[in-house]
């Protein structure tokens, strides 16, 4: 396994460069330095990439690494001009031990890669999940149409509505730049999201929150301690866009928290202009990745703003309260609008009132095994944060994020599930993934407090002066690293099915004979272009895994998502396609779907969530009007001759 992953290192490098280089260059020219420069870079790169894709689509310029690169250079040049006009610099914070944070980040990155790679197993593996069909087919669509615009990408399934396509645009660039397959590019971007963007962002947030390099270092190392993020977003769904947007939330919060550092008492318009620009980048990055991320970001930021405004004696008390109340009302309105703008609540509550609070306190959301070690550190961190006035607001932020999980897991009222949880479709997986944003910094604060307490006790008992070689921070790094190594080796990471209270037997990226996409099915799909001429259409039951056909071959395999059309016409095919030679209504139904010339027989399918039985799509052997074209194991491709015109 290790050799296969090492062989894909160039693809991983390109993925990292696409995510970090544009943002780092632009923010450097804007005056950003230190960890902020690297941690905030994905926000600019993601926003710029998705915005450029929309702009190129609108003016009719094809999407490619060249057009993207030229547009990015123009944006960086504009940023340089803005940076010169605004002046100022966000300097790196002074540090007693310059090695501390960089070394911790390296450890955190390696642990994150280890955890994700061991779950994915094969760098060319495909997530055996419903949403993976749409996301990967969308990347193929971008590559074939040279259009990565969020206004157009939904055309892959015949839609015309906006769909946040930042992840898809970035993945398509990786494929185009490296020549890798779409699954490999997607998996390398997964490593960048979960093992680079996330630990950098959570570490920077911890640094801004506490002013401590040690706390930031511990946060980096502990960044992959919880299954709920980043791993869960690559298990369930699969939710690539949610993973990207959630990974950027910590840095997005930290960006806003740094804005006061730019303030110059002699000049007001420049800090305001810079603040507006940076907030625009944050909003754009989150909205074009997955708009639901805007809500927890805005809520946490508003808790911080509320705490600052409440303490600001320069404002009259009445004015302070007006600002606070109006801000929260505005957020509430935006929250309801975004929540009601989706297809609504799709999942029921599943947890009792007492159980759900244990889930929150012990980080056992979705019935995953309780994360006792991290939870103890978090509880210590909560106590420390409550006792420090400047940190107390973060306790409320933790309570707010925890409340979202309590609501989705235990409250069934439609008013709550539609108006508060609708932005996530009342999906507990998506909401549980928000918890580490607040839990990891608190756990880092808790670890720092415990290390400091133990070090102080040891010094008092020994009477020795502090060692310049073995500092409390060194011990903390060692303890956190050892804790994570044991955790990664021992703690199970099977995907939980919360409604059934069961867990997956194995990784959802592992293809076996009873997988959504079996090895035989994948082999046949990858060879479709050998048998099907360009422009011809293949029809299938997409919930058997055949929906991956377009992504794997470039052949027009319909439907291009896991869900078939819910129409009476499709029902005719689902029940009786195999009878096309004797039932004229079948040929009439096929006309509605552009007269496909081929059909895939991947069996009848199965009944279950996101799965459909379609007996009409199997057993063509001996049926009039069908000729076998190719076969791999039990799966086959047939030419439809019954409806020849």
Residue pairs with C-beta under 8 A, 6 or more apart in sequence:
1 117
1 121
1 122
4 122
4 123
4 124
5 117
5 123
7 123
8 123
8 180
8 184
8 187
8 188
10 178
11 174
11 178
11 180
11 184
11 185
11 188
12 188
12 191
12 192
14 174
14 177
14 178
14 188
15 170
15 174
15 185
15 188
15 189
15 191
15 192
16 192
16 196
18 45
18 49
18 170
18 173
18 174
18 177
19 41
19 42
19 45
19 46
19 170
19 189
19 192
19 196
19 197
20 38
20 41
20 42
20 45
20 196
21 41
21 45
22 41
22 44
22 45
22 48
22 49
22 72
22 75
22 76
23 40
23 41
23 42
23 43
23 44
23 45
23 46
23 48
24 37
24 38
24 41
25 76
26 44
26 48
26 75
26 76
26 79
27 36
27 37
27 40
27 41
27 44
27 79
28 37
29 76
29 79
29 80
29 83
30 79
30 82
30 83
30 86
30 274
30 277
31 83
31 86
31 87
31 88
31 89
31 90
32 40
32 89
32 90
33 89
33 90
33 91
33 92
34 90
34 91
34 92
34 93
35 92
35 101
35 200
35 203
35 204
35 207
35 216
36 90
36 92
36 204
36 254
36 258
38 200
39 200
39 201
39 203
39 204
39 251
39 254
40 204
40 251
40 254
40 255
42 197
42 201
42 247
42 248
42 251
42 285
43 248
43 251
43 252
43 255
43 281
43 282
43 285
44 281
44 285
46 166
46 170
46 244
46 248
46 285
46 288
46 289
47 166
47 281
47 284
47 285
47 288
48 71
48 72
48 75
49 68
49 72
49 166
49 169
49 170
49 173
50 150
50 164
50 165
50 166
50 169
50 284
50 285
50 288
50 289
51 284
51 288
52 67
52 68
52 71
52 72
52 75
53 63
53 68
53 147
53 148
53 149
53 150
53 165
53 169
54 149
54 150
54 151
55 71
56 62
56 63
56 67
56 68
56 71
56 147
56 148
56 149
57 63
57 147
57 148
57 149
57 151
57 152
58 149
58 151
61 67
62 146
62 147
63 142
63 146
63 147
63 148
63 149
63 169
63 172
64 146
64 176
65 173
65 176
65 177
68 173
82 277
86 270
86 273
86 274
87 270
88 262
88 264
88 270
88 271
88 274
90 258
90 261
90 262
93 207
93 211
93 213
95 101
95 213
96 213
97 213
97 471
97 473
100 213
100 214
100 217
100 473
100 477
101 203
101 207
101 213
101 216
101 217
101 220
103 217
103 477
104 203
104 216
104 217
104 218
104 220
104 221
104 477
104 480
105 199
105 200
105 203
105 217
105 220
107 220
107 221
107 477
107 481
107 484
108 195
108 199
108 203
108 220
108 221
108 222
108 223
108 224
109 195
109 196
109 199
110 195
111 195
111 221
111 223
111 224
111 481
111 484
111 485
111 488
112 191
112 194
112 195
112 196
112 198
112 199
112 223
112 224
112 230
113 191
113 195
114 488
115 194
115 195
115 224
115 231
115 488
115 493
116 190
116 191
116 194
116 195
116 224
116 230
116 231
116 234
117 123
117 191
118 488
119 231
119 234
119 235
119 493
119 507
119 509
120 187
120 190
120 234
120 507
120 509
121 507
121 509
121 510
122 509
122 510
123 184
123 187
123 188
124 181
124 183
124 184
124 187
125 183
125 187
125 507
125 509
125 510
125 511
126 132
126 136
126 183
126 509
126 511
126 517
126 522
126 548
127 234
127 237
127 238
127 508
127 509
128 508
128 509
128 510
128 511
128 515
128 516
128 517
128 545
129 236
129 237
129 238
129 508
129 516
130 237
130 543
130 562
130 563
130 610
131 237
131 238
131 239
131 240
131 562
132 237
132 238
132 548
133 542
133 547
133 548
133 551
133 560
133 561
133 562
134 156
134 157
134 560
134 561
134 562
135 167
135 168
135 186
135 238
135 240
135 241
136 182
136 183
136 186
136 548
136 551
137 156
137 157
137 547
137 548
137 550
137 551
137 560
137 561
138 153
138 156
138 163
138 165
138 168
139 168
139 171
139 172
139 175
139 182
139 185
139 186
139 551
140 156
140 182
140 550
140 551
140 554
141 153
141 155
141 156
141 550
141 560
142 148
142 153
142 165
142 168
142 169
142 172
143 172
143 175
143 176
144 554
145 152
145 155
147 153
148 165
148 168
148 169
148 172
149 165
150 162
150 163
150 164
150 165
150 166
150 288
151 162
153 163
153 165
153 168
154 160
154 161
154 162
154 163
156 560
157 559
157 560
157 561
164 241
164 245
164 287
164 288
164 289
164 290
164 291
165 288
166 241
166 244
166 285
166 288
166 289
167 189
167 240
167 241
167 243
167 244
167 289
170 189
171 182
171 185
171 186
171 189
171 240
174 180
174 185
174 188
174 189
175 181
175 182
175 185
178 185
180 188
182 551
182 552
186 240
189 240
190 234
190 240
190 243
193 230
193 243
193 244
193 247
194 224
194 230
194 231
194 234
194 243
194 247
195 224
195 230
197 244
197 247
197 248
197 251
198 223
198 224
198 229
198 230
198 247
198 250
199 219
199 220
199 223
199 224
200 220
200 251
201 247
201 248
201 249
201 250
201 251
201 252
201 254
202 219
202 220
202 223
202 250
202 436
202 437
202 440
202 441
203 216
203 217
203 219
203 220
203 223
204 216
204 250
204 251
204 254
205 219
205 250
205 251
205 253
205 254
205 257
205 437
205 441
206 212
206 215
206 216
206 218
206 219
206 440
206 441
206 444
206 445
207 213
207 215
207 216
207 254
208 254
208 257
208 258
209 215
209 257
209 391
209 394
209 441
209 445
210 216
210 391
210 441
210 445
210 448
212 448
213 473
214 448
214 451
214 472
214 473
214 476
215 441
215 444
215 445
215 448
216 444
217 473
217 476
217 477
217 480
218 443
218 444
218 447
218 448
218 476
218 477
218 480
219 440
219 441
219 443
219 444
221 477
221 480
221 481
221 484
222 374
222 377
222 440
222 443
222 444
222 447
222 480
222 483
222 484
223 436
223 440
224 230
224 231
224 484
224 488
225 371
225 373
225 374
225 436
225 440
225 443
225 483
225 484
225 487
226 363
226 371
226 374
226 435
226 436
226 439
226 440
227 368
227 371
227 491
227 493
228 363
228 365
228 366
228 368
228 432
228 433
228 435
228 436
229 246
229 247
229 433
229 434
229 435
229 436
229 437
230 243
230 246
230 247
230 433
231 493
232 366
232 429
232 432
232 433
232 495
233 239
233 240
233 242
233 243
233 246
233 429
233 430
233 433
234 240
234 243
235 493
235 495
235 504
235 508
236 429
236 495
237 429
238 508
239 429
239 430
241 289
241 290
242 290
242 292
242 293
242 430
242 433
243 433
244 289
244 290
245 285
245 286
245 289
245 290
245 292
245 293
246 290
246 293
246 433
246 434
246 437
248 285
248 286
248 289
248 293
249 286
249 293
249 296
249 297
249 300
249 434
249 437
250 437
252 282
252 285
252 286
252 293
252 297
253 297
253 300
253 301
253 304
253 437
255 278
255 279
255 281
255 282
256 278
256 279
256 282
256 301
256 304
257 301
257 304
259 271
259 274
259 275
259 278
262 271
262 274
262 275
263 271
264 270
264 271
282 297
283 294
286 293
286 294
286 297
287 294
291 338
291 423
292 338
292 423
292 424
292 430
294 334
294 338
295 334
295 335
295 338
295 423
296 401
296 404
296 434
296 437
298 331
298 334
299 331
299 397
299 400
299 401
300 397
300 400
300 401
300 437
300 438
302 327
302 328
302 331
303 393
303 394
303 396
303 397
303 400
304 393
304 397
305 327
306 324
306 327
306 328
306 393
307 392
307 393
307 396
309 315
309 320
309 323
309 324
310 320
310 324
312 320
315 323
335 419
335 420
335 423
336 419
336 420
338 422
338 423
339 418
339 419
339 420
339 421
339 422
339 423
340 418
340 419
340 422
341 422
341 423
342 422
342 423
342 425
343 425
344 417
344 418
344 422
344 425
344 426
345 414
345 417
345 418
345 421
345 422
345 425
345 426
346 425
346 426
346 427
347 408
347 425
347 426
347 427
347 428
348 412
348 499
349 408
349 409
349 410
349 411
349 412
350 409
350 428
350 498
350 499
351 359
351 409
351 410
352 410
353 410
355 410
356 405
356 406
356 409
356 410
357 406
358 364
358 370
359 365
359 366
359 367
359 405
359 409
360 402
360 405
360 406
360 435
361 375
361 379
362 370
362 371
362 372
362 375
363 370
363 371
363 374
363 375
363 378
363 435
363 439
364 370
364 371
365 405
365 409
365 428
365 432
365 435
366 428
366 429
366 432
366 496
366 498
367 496
367 498
367 501
368 496
369 491
369 492
371 491
373 483
373 487
374 439
374 443
376 446
377 442
377 443
377 444
377 446
377 447
377 450
378 439
378 442
378 443
378 446
379 446
380 445
380 446
380 447
380 449
380 450
381 441
381 442
381 443
381 444
381 445
381 446
381 447
381 449
382 395
382 398
382 442
382 446
384 391
384 445
384 446
384 449
385 391
385 392
385 394
385 395
385 442
385 445
386 392
386 395
391 445
394 438
394 441
394 442
397 438
398 438
398 439
398 442
401 434
401 435
401 437
401 438
402 435
402 438
404 420
404 421
404 431
404 434
405 428
405 431
405 432
405 434
405 435
407 416
407 417
407 420
407 421
408 417
408 421
408 424
408 426
408 427
408 428
408 431
409 428
411 417
417 426
418 426
421 431
424 430
424 431
428 498
429 498
447 476
447 479
447 480
448 476
451 472
451 473
451 475
451 476
451 479
452 472
454 472
455 466
455 472
455 475
459 465
459 466
492 503
494 503
494 504
494 505
494 506
495 503
495 504
495 508
496 502
496 503
497 503
497 504
506 512
511 517
511 518
511 519
511 522
512 518
512 519
513 519
513 520
515 545
516 544
516 545
517 525
517 545
517 548
518 545
518 633
518 635
520 632
520 633
520 634
520 635
521 544
521 545
521 546
521 602
521 632
521 635
522 545
522 548
522 552
523 632
524 600
524 630
524 631
524 632
524 635
524 636
524 637
525 546
525 548
525 549
525 552
525 553
525 557
526 552
526 553
527 553
527 630
528 538
528 549
528 552
528 553
528 555
528 557
528 637
529 553
529 554
529 555
530 630
531 598
531 629
531 630
531 637
532 538
532 553
532 555
532 597
532 598
532 637
535 556
536 555
536 556
536 596
536 597
536 598
537 556
537 557
537 558
537 593
537 594
537 595
537 596
537 597
537 598
538 549
538 555
538 556
538 557
538 558
538 596
538 597
538 598
538 599
538 600
538 637
539 557
539 558
539 573
539 577
539 590
539 593
539 596
539 598
539 599
539 600
540 546
540 547
540 549
540 557
540 558
540 559
540 599
540 600
540 602
540 617
541 564
541 574
541 600
541 602
541 604
541 605
541 612
541 614
541 617
542 559
542 560
542 561
542 562
542 563
542 564
543 562
543 563
543 564
543 605
543 606
543 610
543 611
543 612
544 600
544 602
544 603
544 605
544 617
545 602
546 557
546 600
546 602
547 557
547 559
547 560
547 561
547 562
549 555
549 557
549 600
550 556
550 557
550 560
557 600
558 593
558 594
558 596
559 565
562 610
563 610
563 612
564 570
564 574
564 612
564 614
567 592
569 589
569 592
569 593
570 589
570 593
572 585
572 586
572 589
573 586
573 589
573 590
573 593
573 614
573 616
573 617
574 612
574 614
574 615
574 616
574 617
575 614
575 615
575 616
576 583
576 585
576 586
576 616
577 586
577 590
577 599
577 614
577 616
577 617
578 615
578 616
578 617
578 618
578 619
578 620
578 623
578 626
579 586
579 616
579 623
580 586
580 587
580 590
580 623
580 625
580 626
580 640
580 642
580 643
581 623
581 624
581 625
581 626
581 642
582 624
586 616
586 642
586 643
587 642
587 643
590 596
590 640
590 643
591 643
595 643
595 645
596 640
597 639
597 640
598 629
598 637
598 638
598 639
598 640
599 617
599 620
599 626
599 637
599 638
599 640
600 617
600 635
600 636
600 637
600 638
601 617
601 618
601 619
601 620
601 635
601 636
601 637
601 638
602 617
602 618
602 635
603 618
603 634
603 635
604 613
604 614
604 615
604 617
604 618
605 611
605 612
605 613
605 614
605 617
606 612
606 613
607 613
620 626
620 628
620 636
620 638
621 628
624 642
625 640
625 641
625 642
625 643
626 638
626 639
626 640
626 641
626 642
627 638
627 639
627 641
628 636
628 637
628 638
628 639
629 636
629 637
629 638
629 639
630 636
630 637
631 637
